[in-house]
């Protein structure tokens, strides 16, 4: 029996041991296995089917803002568990876990930046932080970003990705819808330009407020954009929903989106729009 016993790990075993984890990722669009470095070089878009992978706020800042120009504002504004909320976990624990996981304080980053040398106020939500949910901090930072753009007389660009209002903050979260909408009305009256980029997913209370109040709405291909979920709507009306319901192409065809823009073309498209309007 000793004849069949392997005395050394062998070539294949050694190769497998030396291969680092996480080098490859499977595309949710076509199932293709993609080298992560190649994916990053292609703006996190599948080069086989153009599926847009979900990316975080850091990647959007690097992709859309001129290198080194983003200056974050209100970076230390922190959420508070004023209701002592608890479901399966305490809200305070969820916040600490999300902060440790993402390195963010809350679900949005706002600041001043330049896009092809054009000064802007830039806001970007991060779905990795509690599903990009809108609580008091998100609403306040959006409101302050609007004030900043109004004071500087520069365009406001907002990249949205959200599951909606944060239930752990109850009515205070819902109040952010009215607050941000009122601020945007002031910004519009002052002649400000507001461009929204809708990414996957952008839903619920964020869609019912600042995500759909732009002068121009751009969407990434395949992004889920809507208020209530498809399953809830189907159960409510008792009918099957059309194919591609609530995806960016569907919303474009029904007038909720002005254009669908490939992620690699988004920066140039922003420059063309800002130049045209200003």
Backbone as CSV, one residue per row, in Angstrom:
resi,resn,N_x,N_y,N_z,CA_x,CA_y,CA_z,C_x,C_y,C_z
1,UNK,0.817,-1.210,0.000,0.000,0.000,0.000,0.860,1.274,0.000
2,UNK,2.106,1.139,0.546,2.981,2.313,0.600,3.367,2.813,-0.774
3,UNK,3.259,1.909,-1.803,3.597,2.331,-3.164,2.715,3.493,-3.647
4,UNK,1.467,3.542,-3.156,0.491,4.515,-3.649,0.412,5.771,-2.776
5,UNK,1.248,5.848,-1.800,1.210,7.002,-0.901,2.127,8.106,-1.442
6,UNK,1.581,9.325,-1.600,2.359,10.448,-2.115,3.274,10.981,-1.017
7,UNK,4.566,11.047,-1.291,5.526,11.505,-0.295,5.752,13.015,-0.368
8,UNK,5.397,13.665,-1.481,5.533,15.116,-1.623,4.216,15.687,-2.124
9,UNK,3.950,16.960,-1.864,2.658,17.543,-2.245,2.389,17.556,-3.739
10,UNK,3.422,17.458,-4.586,3.203,17.451,-6.028,3.112,18.847,-6.603
11,UNK,3.232,18.930,-7.915,3.280,20.211,-8.615,1.965,20.969,-8.503
12,UNK,0.836,20.276,-8.750,-0.467,20.933,-8.739,-0.796,21.462,-7.358
13,UNK,-0.487,20.678,-6.324,-0.767,21.108,-4.963,0.041,22.341,-4.596
14,UNK,1.300,22.383,-5.029,2.138,23.534,-4.749,1.617,24.778,-5.454
15,UNK,1.184,24.616,-6.704,0.640,25.757,-7.451,-0.622,26.288,-6.783
16,UNK,-1.494,25.409,-6.338,-2.738,25.823,-5.706,-2.463,26.561,-4.408
17,UNK,-1.476,26.103,-3.671,-1.133,26.719,-2.401,-0.598,28.136,-2.599
18,UNK,0.131,28.340,-3.696,0.743,29.638,-3.943,-0.230,30.637,-4.571
19,UNK,-1.389,30.196,-5.012,-2.360,31.081,-5.670,-3.139,31.890,-4.631
20,UNK,-2.994,33.216,-4.574,-3.715,34.027,-3.585,-5.229,33.970,-3.822
21,UNK,-5.986,34.137,-2.730,-7.446,34.144,-2.831,-7.929,35.469,-3.420
22,UNK,-9.107,35.442,-4.028,-9.756,36.658,-4.496,-9.198,37.265,-5.754
23,UNK,-8.462,36.506,-6.541,-7.904,37.058,-7.778,-8.932,37.119,-8.902
24,UNK,-9.973,36.294,-8.798,-10.958,36.186,-9.854,-12.356,36.440,-9.308
25,UNK,-13.239,36.912,-10.173,-14.612,37.162,-9.782,-15.543,36.718,-10.909
26,UNK,-16.709,36.205,-10.542,-17.684,35.748,-11.536,-18.656,36.869,-11.870
27,UNK,-18.851,37.110,-13.149,-19.777,38.156,-13.589,-21.218,37.711,-13.369
28,UNK,-22.012,38.562,-12.728,-23.428,38.255,-12.501,-24.253,38.388,-13.777
29,UNK,-23.672,39.035,-14.784,-24.398,39.221,-16.033,-24.294,38.046,-16.986
30,UNK,-23.056,37.546,-17.194,-22.860,36.487,-18.187,-22.212,35.229,-17.619
31,UNK,-21.781,35.288,-16.356,-21.166,34.123,-15.743,-19.690,33.963,-16.051
32,UNK,-19.122,34.888,-16.794,-17.703,34.818,-17.145,-16.831,35.022,-15.903
33,UNK,-15.719,34.296,-15.817,-14.768,34.471,-14.730,-13.749,35.525,-15.157
34,UNK,-13.628,36.594,-14.362,-12.814,37.755,-14.753,-11.703,37.985,-13.738
35,UNK,-10.541,38.303,-14.231,-9.397,38.657,-13.395,-9.685,40.015,-12.752
36,UNK,-9.596,40.093,-11.435,-9.987,41.303,-10.711,-9.210,42.549,-11.149
37,UNK,-7.921,42.396,-11.407,-7.123,43.539,-11.829,-7.608,44.063,-13.177
38,UNK,-7.940,43.129,-14.088,-8.462,43.520,-15.402,-9.809,44.216,-15.251
39,UNK,-10.633,43.721,-14.321,-11.939,44.325,-14.071,-11.780,45.760,-13.566
40,UNK,-10.850,45.967,-12.645,-10.615,47.303,-12.102,-10.132,48.264,-13.185
41,UNK,-9.287,47.777,-14.074,-8.772,48.613,-15.166,-9.868,48.988,-16.160
42,UNK,-10.954,48.211,-16.168,-12.077,48.474,-17.072,-13.233,49.139,-16.339
43,UNK,-12.919,49.912,-15.288,-13.922,50.646,-14.509,-14.940,49.719,-13.859
44,UNK,-14.517,48.499,-13.528,-15.381,47.503,-12.885,-16.604,47.175,-13.754
45,UNK,-16.346,47.074,-15.045,-17.379,46.695,-16.016,-16.902,45.438,-16.744
46,UNK,-17.778,44.441,-16.879,-17.424,43.208,-17.566,-17.123,43.503,-19.039
47,UNK,-15.956,43.054,-19.517,-15.602,43.318,-20.922,-16.228,42.322,-21.883
48,UNK,-17.035,41.400,-21.356,-17.741,40.432,-22.200,-19.203,40.850,-22.435
49,UNK,-19.871,41.331,-21.376,-21.308,41.647,-21.514,-21.660,43.059,-21.057
50,UNK,-20.663,43.847,-20.628,-20.869,45.224,-20.151,-21.662,45.304,-18.842
51,UNK,-21.721,44.223,-18.094,-22.373,44.277,-16.782,-21.589,45.211,-15.869
52,UNK,-22.293,46.148,-15.221,-21.664,47.113,-14.327,-21.681,46.576,-12.897
53,UNK,-20.511,46.219,-12.397,-20.404,45.759,-11.020,-20.648,46.930,-10.065
54,UNK,-21.207,46.610,-8.909,-21.417,47.643,-7.897,-20.064,48.046,-7.313
55,UNK,-19.809,49.347,-7.247,-18.549,49.835,-6.684,-18.848,50.803,-5.548
56,UNK,-17.827,51.107,-4.753,-17.999,51.963,-3.594,-17.675,53.419,-3.910
57,UNK,-17.925,54.272,-2.931,-17.761,55.714,-3.123,-16.336,56.072,-3.537
58,UNK,-15.360,55.393,-2.976,-13.959,55.679,-3.299,-13.692,55.514,-4.794
59,UNK,-14.245,54.437,-5.385,-14.034,54.187,-6.814,-14.711,55.251,-7.678
60,UNK,-15.903,55.700,-7.262,-16.587,56.736,-8.043,-15.819,58.059,-7.991
61,UNK,-15.262,58.372,-6.845,-14.470,59.601,-6.725,-13.255,59.536,-7.649
62,UNK,-12.583,58.395,-7.655,-11.411,58.220,-8.519,-11.793,58.243,-9.995
63,UNK,-12.967,57.716,-10.310,-13.401,57.610,-11.697,-13.871,58.942,-12.271
64,UNK,-14.592,59.732,-11.464,-15.262,60.918,-11.992,-14.576,62.243,-11.660
65,UNK,-13.857,62.286,-10.559,-13.213,63.545,-10.163,-11.761,63.566,-10.627
66,UNK,-11.267,64.750,-10.943,-9.852,64.892,-11.290,-8.998,64.432,-10.112
67,UNK,-7.899,63.803,-10.411,-7.047,63.200,-9.387,-6.634,64.230,-8.322
68,UNK,-6.901,63.875,-7.069,-6.460,64.695,-5.947,-7.261,65.941,-5.674
69,UNK,-8.381,66.149,-6.401,-9.131,67.400,-6.228,-10.301,67.275,-5.248
70,UNK,-10.695,66.050,-4.912,-11.843,65.891,-4.007,-11.440,66.267,-2.589
71,UNK,-12.165,67.218,-2.007,-11.942,67.661,-0.635,-13.238,67.453,0.146
72,UNK,-13.210,66.469,1.018,-14.441,66.102,1.725,-14.853,67.185,2.720
73,UNK,-16.162,67.407,2.807,-16.726,68.342,3.779,-17.643,67.572,4.727
74,UNK,-17.761,68.067,5.943,-18.608,67.434,6.973,-18.238,65.964,7.179
75,UNK,-16.943,65.672,7.109,-16.481,64.280,7.180,-16.704,63.650,8.546
76,UNK,-16.807,64.462,9.584,-16.925,63.923,10.944,-18.352,63.916,11.471
77,UNK,-19.308,64.161,10.606,-20.711,64.148,11.026,-21.149,62.705,11.271
78,UNK,-21.485,62.352,12.511,-21.747,60.963,12.881,-23.217,60.708,13.194
79,UNK,-23.721,59.502,12.867,-25.099,59.126,13.218,-25.219,58.837,14.710
80,UNK,-26.422,59.036,15.253,-26.683,58.826,16.674,-27.874,57.881,16.841
81,UNK,-27.750,56.944,17.742,-28.844,56.003,18.033,-29.776,56.626,19.072
82,UNK,-30.492,57.684,18.664,-31.305,58.438,19.613,-32.566,57.692,20.055
83,UNK,-32.947,56.616,19.335,-34.127,55.822,19.712,-33.756,54.571,20.502
84,UNK,-32.448,54.339,20.692,-31.994,53.079,21.300,-32.649,51.894,20.598
85,UNK,-32.599,51.920,19.274,-33.320,50.949,18.447,-32.634,49.585,18.476
86,UNK,-33.486,48.551,18.511,-32.962,47.189,18.492,-33.909,46.276,17.732
87,UNK,-33.389,45.540,16.758,-34.153,44.453,16.136,-33.415,43.167,16.461
88,UNK,-32.816,42.524,15.477,-31.980,41.359,15.790,-30.655,41.788,16.414
89,UNK,-30.252,43.029,16.153,-29.056,43.629,16.758,-29.363,45.072,17.128
90,UNK,-28.600,45.613,18.017,-28.747,47.022,18.357,-28.248,47.875,17.187
91,UNK,-28.940,48.978,16.957,-28.566,49.883,15.867,-27.139,50.398,16.045
92,UNK,-26.773,50.681,17.285,-25.425,51.164,17.566,-24.377,50.146,17.120
93,UNK,-24.669,48.863,17.320,-23.751,47.803,16.897,-23.665,47.726,15.377
94,UNK,-24.806,47.894,14.705,-24.822,47.880,13.236,-23.964,49.017,12.679
95,UNK,-24.083,50.185,13.290,-23.307,51.332,12.833,-21.812,51.084,12.998
96,UNK,-21.425,50.587,14.155,-20.011,50.319,14.408,-19.474,49.258,13.449
97,UNK,-20.304,48.227,13.182,-19.895,47.191,12.243,-19.713,47.721,10.837
98,UNK,-20.654,48.585,10.393,-20.576,49.167,9.055,-19.384,50.114,8.944
99,UNK,-19.119,50.874,9.998,-17.986,51.801,9.985,-16.657,51.053,9.909
100,UNK,-16.578,49.951,10.649,-15.354,49.146,10.624,-15.163,48.477,9.266
101,UNK,-16.254,47.992,8.683,-16.194,47.278,7.402,-15.830,48.201,6.239
102,UNK,-16.412,49.395,6.217,-16.261,50.290,5.062,-15.225,51.392,5.247
103,UNK,-14.896,51.704,6.495,-14.005,52.835,6.745,-14.712,54.173,6.629
104,UNK,-16.045,54.145,6.499,-16.849,55.363,6.394,-17.570,55.631,7.709
105,UNK,-17.996,56.869,7.909,-18.784,57.197,9.098,-20.263,57.006,8.833
106,UNK,-20.689,57.268,7.602,-22.073,57.009,7.205,-22.111,56.732,5.713
107,UNK,-23.326,56.693,5.151,-23.522,56.150,3.806,-23.320,57.140,2.670
108,UNK,-22.736,58.294,2.942,-22.497,59.255,1.867,-21.229,60.053,2.153
109,UNK,-20.550,60.429,1.073,-19.408,61.333,1.162,-19.714,62.543,0.280
110,UNK,-19.483,63.723,0.796,-19.718,64.944,0.028,-18.465,65.823,0.099
111,UNK,-18.265,66.622,-0.921,-17.101,67.501,-0.917,-17.035,68.349,-2.171
112,UNK,-16.011,69.167,-2.233,-15.738,69.950,-3.438,-14.749,69.167,-4.293
113,UNK,-14.826,69.370,-5.589,-13.936,68.648,-6.505,-13.884,69.386,-7.832
114,UNK,-13.090,68.847,-8.743,-13.053,69.347,-10.113,-13.248,68.178,-11.065
115,UNK,-14.016,68.421,-12.127,-14.216,67.429,-13.181,-13.730,68.058,-14.480
116,UNK,-12.604,67.582,-14.976,-11.927,68.193,-16.130,-11.737,69.700,-15.893
117,UNK,-11.261,70.017,-14.692,-10.957,71.391,-14.264,-12.185,72.253,-13.994
118,UNK,-13.372,71.683,-14.043,-14.593,72.432,-13.742,-14.929,72.230,-12.260
119,UNK,-15.002,73.294,-11.455,-15.319,73.154,-10.031,-16.772,72.676,-9.832
120,UNK,-16.947,71.724,-8.943,-18.271,71.193,-8.620,-18.330,70.853,-7.140
121,UNK,-19.560,70.668,-6.647,-19.758,69.994,-5.369,-20.207,68.586,-5.706
122,UNK,-19.542,67.610,-5.117,-19.729,66.209,-5.509,-20.159,65.386,-4.309
123,UNK,-21.265,64.643,-4.465,-21.734,63.746,-3.418,-21.868,62.343,-3.973
124,UNK,-21.479,61.342,-3.169,-21.584,59.960,-3.642,-22.011,59.060,-2.485
125,UNK,-23.073,58.313,-2.702,-23.569,57.383,-1.693,-22.808,56.064,-1.797
126,UNK,-22.819,55.317,-0.699,-22.089,54.051,-0.651,-23.026,52.958,-0.152
127,UNK,-23.408,52.048,-1.066,-24.361,50.991,-0.727,-23.785,50.008,0.293
128,UNK,-22.469,49.959,0.407,-21.838,49.038,1.349,-22.119,49.416,2.802
129,UNK,-22.514,50.668,3.045,-22.808,51.128,4.398,-24.307,51.021,4.663
130,UNK,-24.722,49.970,5.341,-26.129,49.723,5.704,-27.033,49.904,4.479
131,UNK,-26.640,49.338,3.360,-27.444,49.399,2.149,-27.648,50.791,1.602
132,UNK,-26.687,51.687,1.879,-26.823,53.059,1.382,-28.060,53.757,1.917
133,UNK,-28.517,53.345,3.078,-29.773,53.884,3.608,-29.620,55.340,4.048
134,UNK,-30.725,56.082,3.928,-30.735,57.509,4.239,-31.229,57.737,5.655
135,UNK,-30.312,58.158,6.523,-30.677,58.559,7.868,-30.456,60.050,8.033
136,UNK,-30.391,60.498,9.285,-30.264,61.925,9.560,-28.949,62.494,9.033
137,UNK,-27.869,61.718,9.112,-26.577,62.210,8.638,-26.566,62.346,7.118
138,UNK,-27.097,61.345,6.419,-27.146,61.416,4.953,-27.953,62.631,4.510
139,UNK,-29.128,62.804,5.091,-29.968,63.948,4.726,-29.297,65.276,5.017
140,UNK,-28.638,65.365,6.183,-27.973,66.610,6.555,-26.795,66.911,5.639
141,UNK,-26.031,65.866,5.281,-24.877,66.090,4.410,-25.320,66.477,3.001
142,UNK,-26.423,65.909,2.522,-26.963,66.323,1.223,-27.396,67.783,1.284
143,UNK,-28.108,68.159,2.367,-28.574,69.537,2.521,-27.398,70.510,2.565
144,UNK,-26.348,70.143,3.288,-25.177,71.014,3.389,-24.420,71.094,2.058
145,UNK,-24.415,69.995,1.325,-23.779,70.007,0.002,-24.517,70.952,-0.940
146,UNK,-25.835,70.957,-0.840,-26.639,71.870,-1.657,-26.306,73.317,-1.302
147,UNK,-26.219,73.608,0.009,-25.852,74.953,0.454,-24.470,75.340,-0.058
148,UNK,-23.546,74.376,-0.039,-22.182,74.630,-0.508,-22.176,74.983,-1.995
149,UNK,-22.933,74.203,-2.783,-23.003,74.468,-4.226,-23.657,75.817,-4.502
150,UNK,-24.671,76.152,-3.689,-25.371,77.423,-3.865,-24.434,78.586,-3.517
151,UNK,-23.658,78.432,-2.442,-22.740,79.491,-2.024,-21.595,79.687,-2.999
152,UNK,-21.083,78.597,-3.531,-19.959,78.671,-4.469,-20.407,78.934,-5.904
153,UNK,-21.713,78.807,-6.137,-22.298,78.973,-7.480,-21.664,78.001,-8.477
154,UNK,-21.625,76.724,-8.078,-21.079,75.673,-8.935,-22.116,74.555,-9.064
155,UNK,-21.992,73.697,-10.086,-22.931,72.582,-10.245,-22.829,71.592,-9.079
156,UNK,-23.934,70.919,-8.816,-23.995,69.859,-7.814,-24.169,68.530,-8.538
157,UNK,-23.265,67.582,-8.273,-23.337,66.239,-8.863,-23.572,65.250,-7.737
158,UNK,-24.593,64.409,-7.864,-24.900,63.432,-6.823,-24.972,62.035,-7.433
159,UNK,-24.134,61.113,-6.920,-24.168,59.714,-7.328,-24.989,58.956,-6.284
160,UNK,-26.103,58.395,-6.711,-27.033,57.766,-5.774,-26.975,56.241,-5.836
161,UNK,-27.009,55.629,-4.657,-27.106,54.173,-4.526,-27.705,53.913,-3.155
162,UNK,-28.955,53.454,-3.111,-29.616,53.384,-1.810,-30.777,52.404,-1.790
163,UNK,-30.964,51.810,-0.619,-32.139,50.982,-0.387,-33.283,51.769,0.215
164,UNK,-33.075,53.063,0.453,-34.156,53.909,0.950,-33.887,54.470,2.333
165,UNK,-34.941,54.907,3.002,-34.823,55.513,4.333,-34.402,54.473,5.366
166,UNK,-33.631,54.890,6.341,-33.120,53.983,7.368,-34.146,53.810,8.475
167,UNK,-34.717,52.617,8.567,-35.835,52.372,9.492,-35.427,52.566,10.947
168,UNK,-34.147,52.368,11.274,-33.705,52.489,12.657,-33.778,53.915,13.185
169,UNK,-33.987,54.885,12.274,-34.119,56.276,12.693,-35.535,56.798,12.510
170,UNK,-36.457,55.911,12.139,-37.900,56.195,12.121,-38.229,57.499,11.391
171,UNK,-39.085,58.321,12.014,-39.609,59.521,11.361,-38.513,60.530,11.055
172,UNK,-37.424,60.517,11.841,-36.316,61.439,11.589,-35.690,61.152,10.226
173,UNK,-35.628,59.873,9.855,-35.119,59.498,8.541,-36.055,59.984,7.441
174,UNK,-37.351,59.794,7.638,-38.323,60.219,6.632,-38.328,61.737,6.452
175,UNK,-38.042,62.463,7.525,-38.005,63.931,7.443,-36.928,64.429,6.475
176,UNK,-35.910,63.609,6.241,-34.834,64.027,5.335,-35.329,64.184,3.903
177,UNK,-36.390,63.471,3.552,-36.961,63.600,2.213,-37.450,65.024,1.978
178,UNK,-38.216,65.543,2.966,-38.753,66.901,2.843,-37.643,67.940,2.912
179,UNK,-36.676,67.714,3.804,-35.596,68.695,3.983,-34.753,68.836,2.722
180,UNK,-34.332,67.708,2.155,-33.490,67.769,0.954,-34.265,68.305,-0.239
181,UNK,-35.560,67.975,-0.326,-36.387,68.479,-1.431,-36.541,69.992,-1.353
182,UNK,-36.733,70.510,-0.136,-36.868,71.961,0.046,-35.573,72.681,-0.311
183,UNK,-34.459,72.099,0.089,-33.162,72.691,-0.229,-32.922,72.732,-1.740
184,UNK,-33.319,71.649,-2.424,-33.137,71.606,-3.879,-34.030,72.618,-4.590
185,UNK,-35.200,72.894,-4.016,-36.066,73.925,-4.596,-35.375,75.289,-4.520
186,UNK,-34.720,75.559,-3.390,-33.968,76.813,-3.245,-32.811,76.873,-4.244
187,UNK,-32.142,75.742,-4.394,-31.003,75.676,-5.325,-31.470,75.923,-6.757
188,UNK,-32.605,75.342,-7.112,-33.161,75.537,-8.452,-33.552,76.990,-8.673
189,UNK,-34.175,77.606,-7.664,-34.581,79.011,-7.774,-33.377,79.934,-7.935
190,UNK,-32.241,79.512,-7.383,-31.030,80.336,-7.497,-30.315,80.132,-8.829
191,UNK,-30.852,79.210,-9.669,-30.256,78.957,-10.974,-29.198,77.890,-10.979
192,UNK,-29.109,77.096,-9.907,-28.091,76.060,-9.805,-28.364,74.872,-10.711
193,UNK,-27.303,74.217,-11.136,-27.405,73.027,-11.983,-27.188,71.784,-11.120
194,UNK,-28.150,70.869,-11.157,-28.088,69.649,-10.345,-28.189,68.435,-11.264
195,UNK,-27.136,67.618,-11.285,-27.100,66.412,-12.115,-27.040,65.186,-11.210
196,UNK,-27.924,64.227,-11.463,-27.999,63.010,-10.661,-27.530,61.817,-11.492
197,UNK,-26.703,60.970,-10.882,-26.283,59.713,-11.494,-26.905,58.576,-10.691
198,UNK,-27.758,57.801,-11.340,-28.485,56.721,-10.676,-27.764,55.408,-10.915
199,UNK,-27.348,54.764,-9.828,-26.629,53.500,-9.936,-27.461,52.381,-9.321
200,UNK,-26.943,51.178,-9.375,-27.696,49.998,-8.929,-27.419,49.652,-7.470
201,UNK,-28.467,49.674,-6.599,-29.833,50.127,-6.838,-30.044,51.540,-6.288
202,UNK,-31.052,52.231,-6.797,-31.493,53.496,-6.216,-32.997,53.390,-6.027
203,UNK,-33.438,53.323,-4.775,-34.838,52.990,-4.512,-35.428,53.795,-3.352
204,UNK,-36.732,53.612,-3.168,-37.512,54.055,-2.004,-37.366,55.547,-1.704
205,UNK,-37.124,55.892,-0.426,-37.162,57.288,0.000,-36.173,58.186,-0.697
206,UNK,-35.045,57.646,-1.141,-34.073,58.463,-1.872,-34.622,58.807,-3.255
207,UNK,-35.275,57.833,-3.901,-35.935,58.092,-5.186,-37.078,59.090,-5.001
208,UNK,-37.748,59.022,-3.854,-38.878,59.918,-3.591,-38.424,61.307,-3.164
209,UNK,-37.134,61.558,-3.172,-36.652,62.893,-2.800,-35.521,63.322,-3.737
210,UNK,-34.314,63.474,-3.239,-33.262,64.150,-4.008,-32.748,63.385,-5.217
211,UNK,-32.980,62.068,-5.287,-32.482,61.304,-6.437,-33.254,61.584,-7.718
212,UNK,-34.494,62.049,-7.601,-35.303,62.285,-8.805,-35.710,63.743,-8.966
213,UNK,-34.936,64.643,-8.365,-35.236,66.072,-8.470,-34.142,66.823,-9.217
214,UNK,-33.367,66.114,-10.007,-32.288,66.744,-10.745,-32.769,67.474,-11.991
215,UNK,-31.898,68.305,-12.518,-32.159,68.913,-13.821,-31.910,67.892,-14.925
216,UNK,-30.946,66.986,-14.679,-30.639,65.900,-15.610,-30.437,64.632,-14.797
217,UNK,-31.051,63.527,-15.281,-30.892,62.239,-14.610,-30.180,61.265,-15.551
218,UNK,-28.979,60.855,-15.140,-28.222,59.856,-15.886,-28.286,58.539,-15.115
219,UNK,-28.275,57.429,-15.836,-28.318,56.123,-15.181,-27.279,55.199,-15.764
220,UNK,-26.690,54.377,-14.927,-25.798,53.336,-15.413,-26.633,52.219,-16.031
221,UNK,-26.092,51.506,-17.017,-26.832,50.391,-17.639,-27.220,49.335,-16.613
222,UNK,-28.470,48.901,-16.689,-28.948,47.815,-15.843,-29.267,48.185,-14.414
223,UNK,-29.181,49.461,-14.067,-29.435,49.878,-12.692,-30.910,49.702,-12.322
224,UNK,-31.154,49.249,-11.096,-32.514,49.142,-10.566,-32.901,50.492,-9.989
225,UNK,-33.974,51.083,-10.510,-34.406,52.413,-10.101,-35.914,52.378,-9.867
226,UNK,-36.361,52.646,-8.662,-37.794,52.635,-8.407,-38.101,52.902,-6.957
227,UNK,-39.380,53.120,-6.665,-39.795,53.391,-5.284,-40.057,52.083,-4.537
228,UNK,-41.173,51.448,-4.820,-41.498,50.171,-4.173,-40.880,49.020,-4.965
229,UNK,-40.611,47.916,-4.276,-40.035,46.753,-4.926,-41.003,46.084,-5.883
230,UNK,-40.455,45.394,-6.877,-41.292,44.745,-7.898,-42.252,43.730,-7.284
231,UNK,-41.800,42.979,-6.293,-42.663,41.976,-5.671,-43.854,42.616,-4.974
232,UNK,-43.613,43.742,-4.285,-44.700,44.453,-3.604,-45.714,44.978,-4.615
233,UNK,-45.218,45.537,-5.717,-46.109,46.080,-6.748,-46.941,44.963,-7.379
234,UNK,-46.291,43.847,-7.665,-46.995,42.717,-8.271,-48.098,42.200,-7.359
235,UNK,-47.815,42.101,-6.080,-48.824,41.642,-5.124,-49.960,42.642,-4.985
236,UNK,-49.632,43.931,-5.109,-50.652,44.976,-4.946,-51.612,45.027,-6.130
237,UNK,-51.079,44.988,-7.350,-51.946,45.114,-8.532,-52.409,43.766,-9.060
238,UNK,-51.788,42.705,-8.588,-52.215,41.362,-9.005,-51.942,41.053,-10.463
239,UNK,-50.900,41.658,-11.025,-50.559,41.417,-12.429,-49.064,41.164,-12.578
240,UNK,-48.715,40.421,-13.620,-47.309,40.215,-13.924,-46.714,41.509,-14.456
241,UNK,-45.494,41.777,-14.091,-44.820,43.005,-14.503,-44.024,42.767,-15.778
242,UNK,-43.860,43.792,-16.607,-43.121,43.620,-17.872,-41.657,43.282,-17.633
243,UNK,-41.048,42.655,-18.597,-39.644,42.281,-18.501,-38.769,43.532,-18.374
244,UNK,-37.806,43.468,-17.474,-36.920,44.613,-17.266,-37.545,45.728,-16.465
245,UNK,-38.640,45.442,-15.783,-39.347,46.457,-14.995,-38.407,47.113,-13.985
246,UNK,-38.421,48.441,-13.941,-37.648,49.278,-13.025,-36.144,49.335,-13.348
247,UNK,-35.709,48.642,-14.372,-34.309,48.773,-14.773,-34.135,50.065,-15.571
248,UNK,-32.903,50.510,-15.717,-32.646,51.823,-16.306,-33.224,51.972,-17.712
249,UNK,-33.182,50.909,-18.527,-33.722,50.994,-19.880,-35.230,51.220,-19.845
250,UNK,-35.912,50.529,-18.924,-37.361,50.695,-18.745,-37.675,52.127,-18.313
251,UNK,-36.890,52.655,-17.383,-37.128,54.017,-16.897,-36.824,55.063,-17.963
252,UNK,-35.856,54.779,-18.830,-35.564,55.686,-19.946,-36.744,55.741,-20.907
253,UNK,-37.288,54.585,-21.228,-38.404,54.505,-22.164,-39.659,55.171,-21.612
254,UNK,-39.767,55.257,-20.278,-40.948,55.858,-19.662,-40.689,57.256,-19.114
255,UNK,-39.569,57.854,-19.475,-39.335,59.259,-19.185,-38.796,59.607,-17.804
256,UNK,-38.404,58.602,-17.016,-37.875,58.894,-15.680,-36.371,59.144,-15.704
257,UNK,-35.720,58.762,-16.781,-34.274,58.923,-16.926,-34.009,59.618,-18.252
258,UNK,-33.046,60.538,-18.272,-32.741,61.287,-19.493,-31.775,60.552,-20.409
259,UNK,-30.865,59.772,-19.832,-29.897,59.040,-20.649,-29.280,57.910,-19.847
260,UNK,-28.941,56.834,-20.540,-28.182,55.744,-19.943,-26.746,55.895,-20.424
261,UNK,-25.827,55.960,-19.488,-24.432,56.260,-19.824,-23.521,55.174,-19.268
262,UNK,-22.693,54.641,-20.149,-21.692,53.660,-19.716,-20.758,54.315,-18.711
263,UNK,-20.367,53.558,-17.699,-19.533,54.105,-16.624,-18.252,54.755,-17.157
264,UNK,-17.658,54.183,-18.183,-16.410,54.722,-18.727,-16.629,56.043,-19.468
265,UNK,-17.876,56.334,-19.846,-18.189,57.571,-20.564,-18.821,58.618,-19.655
266,UNK,-19.001,58.281,-18.372,-19.744,59.160,-17.473,-19.046,60.504,-17.259
267,UNK,-17.748,60.494,-17.088,-17.036,61.746,-16.827,-17.132,62.700,-18.017
268,UNK,-16.918,62.195,-19.214,-17.025,63.037,-20.410,-18.443,63.560,-20.595
269,UNK,-19.433,62.728,-20.266,-20.830,63.152,-20.377,-21.136,64.276,-19.395
270,UNK,-20.611,64.186,-18.178,-20.808,65.251,-17.191,-20.209,66.560,-17.690
271,UNK,-19.035,66.477,-18.257,-18.374,67.693,-18.769,-19.200,68.329,-19.891
272,UNK,-19.714,67.517,-20.798,-20.540,68.040,-21.890,-21.802,68.711,-21.363
273,UNK,-22.438,68.099,-20.366,-23.663,68.667,-19.807,-23.377,69.972,-19.082
274,UNK,-22.347,69.973,-18.247,-22.027,71.186,-17.492,-21.663,72.312,-18.446
275,UNK,-20.875,72.017,-19.461,-20.467,73.032,-20.434,-21.677,73.578,-21.188
276,UNK,-22.611,72.682,-21.529,-23.800,73.108,-22.269,-24.675,74.040,-21.434
277,UNK,-24.891,73.690,-20.185,-25.814,74.451,-19.356,-25.187,75.730,-18.786
278,UNK,-23.874,75.709,-18.624,-23.233,76.884,-18.030,-22.579,77.774,-19.073
